[in-house]
Amino acid sequence: MTRLVVPATRVVALVILCGALAVAAPAFLTADNVINVLRQASLLVVLSAGLTLVVLTAGIDLSVAAVVALTATVAGGVMANDVAWPLACLAGIGVGAAAGALNGGLVALVGLPAFLATFGVLYVAQGLAQGAAGSQTYSGFPPAFLFLARGDILGVPVLILLAAAVAGSCALLANRTAFGRELYVIGANQVAARLSGVPVRRRLLVVYTLSGGLAGAAGLLFAARVDGASADISTDLLLPTLTVVVIGGTSLFGGEGGIGGTVLGALLTAVLLNGMNLLDISSSLQLAAMGVLVVAAVLIDGATSRLRVARPSQLSTVPSAPTR
Amino acid sequence: MSLFPPSAETPVAGAAVPGPRRRSWRLRLLAVPGTLWVLLALVIGFTLVDPRFLASANLQGLAYALSPLLLVATGMTLVILTRGIDLSSASVVGLSGVATGLALHFAWPVPAAALLGLAVGTGCGLMNGMLVSVGRVAPFVATLGTTGVGAGVAIYLTNGTPVVGFGPTISTLGSGAVGPVPTAFVLAGAVFLAFAAVLGGTRFGAHVRAVGGNPEATRLAGIAGRRVVATVYGLAGLLSALAALLILARDDSAAPRPAVGIEFDAIAAVVLGGASFDDGRGSLWGTLAGAATIALVRNGLTYTGIPTNWQLPVTGTVIILAIAAANLQQRHLRRVRDSWS
């Protein structure tokens, strides 16, 4: 029963938020706008699904936004050289996965703290994107590529279908496979996981690579959506992505949460961003609002997490008993 | 169990190194000289590539570039010593610089405008500190949030364009020199020495190391760990604001995002200096060596002919490799040390 409380509060919050926006901004409930919000949420889902899995292991991937920029510019550059767009997509996802593998290697093999390793990769990826693309914007992509982000199949936007596929597979992975269970255990108590025979380093490598690969896919979709790929395509995207995961109920302490929460978090964040646009709030203040929001979400997560689960102090060296 | 009784000089915090003190000194120094060798190699290498590297004009430019980094890295060292991190330095630099710039633009007297900037920076830092110590928010999240707030507010206040039009006093501060040494560097050096004295010689400094070295023991010893942590982040904010003043004076303008990536350089400087993230080990002198190395790498790269576009990822990769190497070295050290106890 308690497992349903967390999603329920998110749904309630979503309903209240939509209601408030419908009153404050009449343009909110138009069909066009709703589809727009759903597309935005779909992009966020694809971007955050892999990140959710990483956070489940009590890790973090700060490089996702930069990977978006890198894959968008790589794919854009490849397509600008008249290479077939499926190959460009493969290249993009490959680059994302490589960045993810680098993250995984630094975290699992070298033993760097996750925030530091992924923060470093963030700068390298962003720097590579700027180095490769400079200040130019690639554009004029083939219609088949743009269809991925702009088209409909039987009236349903392709983006939503893609997001549903990504969310569905990640949810299956997390909830119905041994791999997923191991992720939760690693997040809850890494030492216990290792002692129980979980190949922690291998799992971490895989999960970070997955996060990078999905961020790469998201980068492709971002580029397709606006028919443009530049190094600054994902400026200030990191905070909303983190917000999506934390608001969705996946705890940064690891071992709790899941893709379902991320989907709700994506909807909430997309509605919020859309609402702020409709209310003419300047993008710089939106950035500040995102900063406040992510901290508030983590504060609440920290406070309620102590109520939900008895968790040893993070600073204590006594290993805890498994909580799930 | 230790084979030797604890000596009177055993440090309060952190794992006491068993064995004669002679060996412990060697161990503690093992981490730093690596960076010093790299520093020396870089200087020699760059001079060989282009002798203009050692010209006074270039050295002065180096000193200018090093000054803000040294200040931010000092604050970062204190934060990392408490097992934290501060990702918000760039945005705090931006916001406090904007605050000072706007004040000067509205004809505030220079000292008042500078104080405003320092207050803004310290305020942001204290906000970080409260979130981490009282709110128990993970430091990377708390400071990441501050990044958004700081950058957002700074961009909003300036409409994205730098503030210009300050009086002549600023430019003299920015380009003045004491003999051959730029004023900015003298200032940064003086502040650095002050903090080195505080960290090494005061009770507060010992408490900072205690919090990072063994939080449980710190708590049991009755030290107000939360107050120490909050203060440390506040100091980091203050130092970022000081760096902002230096940048403002040098550029004669206040941009909302003037020092993108300075926190990355600062963290790298601290790690290259031999600090670790999870047991409160590190020293400001190591950070000095690390900061000098980073500034040298960035400065010297322009002499190697690598196109500007690629300099950022190249330095980033070099830094990551250096951090990874330093981390692996740390772990090796720890294994050696632990095998003695």
Chai-1 contact restraints between the chains, C-beta under 6 A:
chainA,res_idxA,chainB,res_idxB,connection_type,confidence,min_distance_angstrom,max_distance_angstrom,comment,restraint_id
A,V110,B,A324,contact,1.0,0.0,6.0,A-B,restraint_1
A,V110,B,N327,contact,1.0,0.0,6.0,A-B,restraint_2
A,L112,B,N327,contact,1.0,0.0,6.0,A-B,restraint_3
A,P113,B,F277,contact,1.0,0.0,6.0,A-B,restraint_4
A,F115,B,F140,contact,1.0,0.0,6.0,A-B,restraint_5
A,G120,B,I320,contact,1.0,0.0,6.0,A-B,restraint_6
A,Y123,B,F264,contact,1.0,0.0,6.0,A-B,restraint_7
A,Y123,B,G316,contact,1.0,0.0,6.0,A-B,restraint_8
A,V124,B,P313,contact,1.0,0.0,6.0,A-B,restraint_9
A,V124,B,G316,contact,1.0,0.0,6.0,A-B,restraint_10
A,V124,B,T317,contact,1.0,0.0,6.0,A-B,restraint_11
A,G127,B,L312,contact,1.0,0.0,6.0,A-B,restraint_12
A,G127,B,P313,contact,1.0,0.0,6.0,A-B,restraint_13
A,G127,B,G316,contact,1.0,0.0,6.0,A-B,restraint_14
A,L128,B,P313,contact,1.0,0.0,6.0,A-B,restraint_15
A,G131,B,N309,contact,1.0,0.0,6.0,A-B,restraint_16
A,G131,B,W310,contact,1.0,0.0,6.0,A-B,restraint_17
A,G131,B,P313,contact,1.0,0.0,6.0,A-B,restraint_18
A,G134,B,N309,contact,1.0,0.0,6.0,A-B,restraint_19
A,L239,B,G148,contact,1.0,0.0,6.0,A-B,restraint_20
A,L252,B,A138,contact,1.0,0.0,6.0,A-B,restraint_21
A,S284,B,G152,contact,1.0,0.0,6.0,A-B,restraint_22
A,S284,B,I155,contact,1.0,0.0,6.0,A-B,restraint_23
A,S284,B,Y156,contact,1.0,0.0,6.0,A-B,restraint_24
A,L285,B,G152,contact,1.0,0.0,6.0,A-B,restraint_25
A,L285,B,Y156,contact,1.0,0.0,6.0,A-B,restraint_26
A,L287,B,G148,contact,1.0,0.0,6.0,A-B,restraint_27
A,L287,B,G152,contact,1.0,0.0,6.0,A-B,restraint_28
A,A288,B,V149,contact,1.0,0.0,6.0,A-B,restraint_29
A,A288,B,G152,contact,1.0,0.0,6.0,A-B,restraint_30
A,A288,B,V153,contact,1.0,0.0,6.0,A-B,restraint_31
A,M290,B,G148,contact,1.0,0.0,6.0,A-B,restraint_32
A,G291,B,G145,contact,1.0,0.0,6.0,A-B,restraint_33
A,G291,B,G148,contact,1.0,0.0,6.0,A-B,restraint_34
A,G291,B,V149,contact,1.0,0.0,6.0,A-B,restraint_35
A,V294,B,G145,contact,1.0,0.0,6.0,A-B,restraint_36
A,V295,B,G145,contact,1.0,0.0,6.0,A-B,restraint_37
A,V298,B,V137,contact,1.0,0.0,6.0,A-B,restraint_38
A,V298,B,V141,contact,1.0,0.0,6.0,A-B,restraint_39
A,L299,B,G135,contact,1.0,0.0,6.0,A-B,restraint_40
A,L299,B,V137,contact,1.0,0.0,6.0,A-B,restraint_41
A,G302,B,R136,contact,1.0,0.0,6.0,A-B,restraint_42
A,L315,B,P215,contact,1.0,0.0,6.0,A-B,restraint_43
